[in-house]
């Protein structure tokens, strides 16, 4: 779990949409090609606008990498265009029991997945061995640094 945490975007405490997007952009810049940007901890209720980011705003900072980021409570997640495409989520996708996929006026997925709807996003669980090793190495280095 420590290794997985090192491979995720920690958005806890982001005090604005801009701060959240800046953290995602910084993480995306250093992420290996093909790496899903996962993680979370964002809380739009703390922000002045009190709205979650849009798919298009995430698209602008993720460098084409799929992104799936959970809200701090785990009940809502946002996905960018690449993640929706990689997961095969369309306007015709039936959400899993207990979940929902928000659709726009054209009946296309917006950017939100409600409770239980994240099960279609499996990119981070299918990490390549080299990526898992990188996470392990980061976690071990952190543990050694703290004794």
N, C-alpha and C positions, 0 to 999 in steps of 0.2 A: 504494500500500500504506500509506503514511503517513496518507493521508486515511481509509482504512478503519479503521486502528488508532484514530484519534481518535473514530470512531463506535462503538467497541466497549467493553465492560466489561472492564477489566484486573483480574483476580482473583489475579494472581501475588502470593504472599507472604501471602495471607489465612491467619492462624494459627488460625482456628476457623470453625465453621459460622456462628456469629453474625456474625463479621467479614465473611465472604463475603456473607451475606444483607444486611448493612448497605450494602456497596458496591453490590450490585445495586439495592437500594431507592433509594440516592442517585442512581444513574445513571438509573433509571426515572423518578424525579421530574422530571428535566430533559430527558428524551428527548421528541422531538416525537410527537404522536399517530400511531399506526400504525407507529412505528419498532420493528423487531425488536431485542430485546436480545440481542446476540451477543457473543462474546468468549470469555474463558476464562482458564486459568492456575491454576485451583483444584487443590488437592491434599489430599484428605481423609485421606491417610496421615499428614499432619502434625498432625491434629486429635485431641483427646482421645478422641472417640467413634469415630474412624476409619471413618465411614460417609459416603457422599455425601448431599447434600440430597435431599429428596423433591420430587416434583412439587408437592405441596400446600404445602410450605414456600416454594417459588419463587412459587407462585400468590399467596401472602400479600404479597409484596414487589414484584411486577411491574406492579401497576396494570392488569391485564387485557391488557398487551402480550405478544406471543409472546416467549419466551426460549429460547435454545438456547446452552448454555455448555459448552465443551470442557474436559476435564481437562488438566492441564499436559502430559501425554504425547500428547494427541490421540487416544488409543485408546478413550476413553469420553466421552460427552457426556450432559448432562441437558437435558431439555426440560420446559417447564411445559404445563399443560392447553391454553392458547391456541395454543402452537406445534404440539402434537400435532394439534389440530383443524385448524389452518390448513394443515398438511402432509398432512392426510388420513390420518394414521396411526391405524389401528384394530387390534383384535385379529386381524383377518384379513389385515393387511398382510404381504406376503412381504418379508422383509428382503433388501437387495441382497447379492450374492455377497460372502462374507467378513465380513458384518455380522450383527448380531442386534438384535432389539427385545425387551426384557424385558417379560414379561407377568405380571400378578398372578393370584390364584386364580380370578378370574372371566374370565380370558383377555383382559383389557384391558391396553393398554400401561401400564407403570409410568411411569418417568421416565428410563430409561437407554437410550441407543443405543450399541451396541458398534461396534468398528472397521468402517468402511464403511457404517454404517447412517445416517449423517448426510446422505446424499445426498437424502433426502426433504425436508430443511429448506432451502428456497431463498429464504426471506423476505429475508435480508440481501443476496443477490446481485441482487435485483430492486428495489434502492433507487431512489426517485424522483430525477429530476434535481436538484431543490432540495436533497434530502438529500445527494446526492453533492457538490454545490457547497458545502454547509455543511462537510462533511468536508474538502474541499480548502482552504477558507478557514481552518479550524482548523489544518491541517497547515502552511499557508503562514505563518500568524501565529507558530506555534511555531518554524519555521525562521528567520524574521526576528528573533525574540527571542533566538535563540542565534547570530546572526551568520552 
